[in-house]
Amino acid sequence: MTNYEMMEIAMRQSAEDIGCSAEDFKADKNVVLTFKMGKNARKYYKEPITCNFVSYGNNIVAASIDETLDLVSEYVRKFEFYRCFETPNFHWLNERLIEKGHKICFMSEYYLPDINRIPTLSCPYETRILNQEDFRELYLPEWSNALCEDRRHLDVLGIGAYDGNRLIGLAACSADCEEMWQIGVDVLPEYRRQGIACALTSALAKEIISRDKVPFYCTSWSNLRSVRNAVKSGFVPAWVEMTVKPAAVVDGMNR
């Protein structure tokens, strides 16, 4: 699998997520359309979704419900596409969304591996490949980035680091899409800063690719520890998203 093939798969998935064409992400102008989540959208996408802004670095593709379609169109015309994901500009949008009962909710950066840069990193502890049946007793707070209790059936593959018989680090992936598996990683606090996270992440990326799936990694831009892990593990920024939801949903998350 090449970098080009992985990017094409990611764009097709994003198109399925919001109801556009994969070619829209390659256009030299912004694209605004009515939001329509496909039946094969990423499993963690949950409606209601007011709008989702997606950029692969060429433009913005914005998919919105009809109520906010004109506002979204005005926004992406008003600012440079890459400025639409940052302050102070998104305050302009959020203030007007609030008037309609909606708010900006999520902002995420997504990474794909550079097939030529995925390192083989040594882990100072024994590592073991884990399968779905091995996760049954691991749905605990310390592994909440690697595993998702609400979507247990999607957690399909992992690599654990062990100090004796004690699990001290875990990278695992969720089959969030038909062709793409998302990686999450956790290391117990007392074992951090030893290169465990990046050793597990890079090894798991290779295992995923060997199964003809595309590994992807998501983090908020401010989570520098996670960003550094992605880079050390051979991942590079691929696309960004900003999601708008009804204000009541956002307010509920903040309670």
Helices and strands as residue ranges (DSSP letters): H 3-18, G 22-26, E 31-34, E 51-55, E 61-64, G 66-68, H 69-78, G 81-85, H 89-99, E 102-113, E 126-131, G 132-135, G 141-143, G 149-154, E 155-163, E 166-174, E 180-187, G 189-191, H 196-210, E 214-219, H 224-232, E 235-246, H 247-253
